[in-house]
C-alpha cells in the first residue's frame, strides 16, 4: 500500500525523443507547467572513395509544454533517458491540495 500511495503523489511522464543525445534535451518546471525541448541534429555524408558526393545536414528544435493539475516539487523531480524514451518522475508539491471553504 505504501508504494501505491507514493505513486499517487507523483506524476510519471514518458516522452519519445528518438535519435537525440541526452545532453541535447532540456526539461524545465515552473509550478505546474512542464516544458521539454530537444535539439535535433542530423548529418549524413556520402563518399565515393575520397570524393564527397553528397552532404546533408538538418538542425531543428522540438518543444512540448503542458500543465498538470498540481504544482511540481522541482527539487525531488527526476529525469531518465534510455533507448529514445525520456521518463520524468514529477512529485506533487506538498500543500498543493485544493481547500474547500465553508459557506457561511
C-alpha atoms as one frame of an Amber mdcrd trajectory, in Angstrom:
protein
   0.000   0.000   0.000   2.895   2.361   0.702   4.120   2.052  -2.909   0.675
   2.805  -4.333   0.322   5.831  -2.060   3.733   7.152  -3.136   2.861   6.755
  -6.818  -0.364   8.690  -6.290   1.735  11.600  -5.005   3.744  11.896  -8.241
   3.160  12.126 -11.975   5.052   9.841 -14.349   5.523  11.167 -17.877   7.091
   9.241 -20.756   8.047  11.039 -23.961   9.535   9.520 -27.124  12.605  11.509
 -28.148  14.398   9.170 -30.599  17.756   9.987 -32.134  18.610  12.747 -29.666
  21.545  12.782 -27.254  20.550  13.260 -23.634  22.759  16.374 -23.451  20.530
  17.966 -26.123  17.341  17.558 -24.044  16.160  20.266 -21.632  13.367  19.885
 -19.082  12.083  22.863 -17.115   9.421  23.073 -14.418   7.581  26.218 -13.382
   4.858  25.496 -10.812   2.554  23.085 -12.608   3.910  23.734 -16.110   6.433
  21.285 -17.556   8.399  22.052 -20.730  10.528  19.621 -22.720  12.756  20.776
 -25.567  15.207  18.825 -27.679  17.723  19.941 -30.263  17.769  17.586 -33.226
  20.965  17.251 -35.271  21.286  15.024 -38.302  24.331  14.918 -40.552  24.968
  12.473 -43.374  27.797  12.339 -45.877  28.094  10.050 -48.879  31.523   9.465
 -50.374  32.951   7.602 -53.341  36.496   6.888 -52.314  37.874  10.196 -51.032
  35.467  12.276 -53.116  32.463  13.762 -51.312  29.352  13.060 -53.391  26.593
  14.362 -51.119  26.303  16.037 -47.730  23.022  16.524 -45.852  22.537  18.440
 -42.617  19.417  19.046 -40.606  19.167  21.015 -37.398  15.938  21.726 -35.601
  14.292  22.086 -32.243  11.316  20.231 -30.842   9.322  21.705 -27.991   6.398
  20.479 -25.902   4.825  22.185 -22.906   1.930  21.022 -20.761   0.224  21.876
 -17.485  -0.603  19.450 -14.684  -3.324  19.704 -12.055  -0.841  20.243  -9.181
   2.400  22.180  -8.703   5.533  20.053  -9.006   8.309  19.730  -6.400  11.293
  20.586  -8.624  13.873  19.523  -6.016  12.575  15.937  -5.908  11.841  15.557
  -9.627  13.863  13.050 -11.659  14.550  12.513 -15.360  15.915   9.392 -17.059
  16.691   8.892 -20.766  17.148   5.443 -22.252  16.619   3.970 -25.731  14.977
   7.139 -27.061  12.464   7.436 -24.212  12.541  10.254 -21.658  10.912   9.286
 -18.338  10.041  12.029 -15.860   9.018  11.405 -12.247   7.346  14.580 -11.018
   6.317  14.564  -7.323   3.428  16.806  -6.387   4.405  19.709  -4.171   3.276
  19.308  -0.557   0.397  21.552   0.395  -0.848  21.806  -3.161  -4.185  20.261
  -2.280  -7.427  22.020  -3.046  -9.092  23.519   0.011 -12.832  23.547   0.470
 -14.260  26.641   2.071 -17.155  26.546   4.482 -20.029  28.654   3.256 -21.459
  30.957   5.914
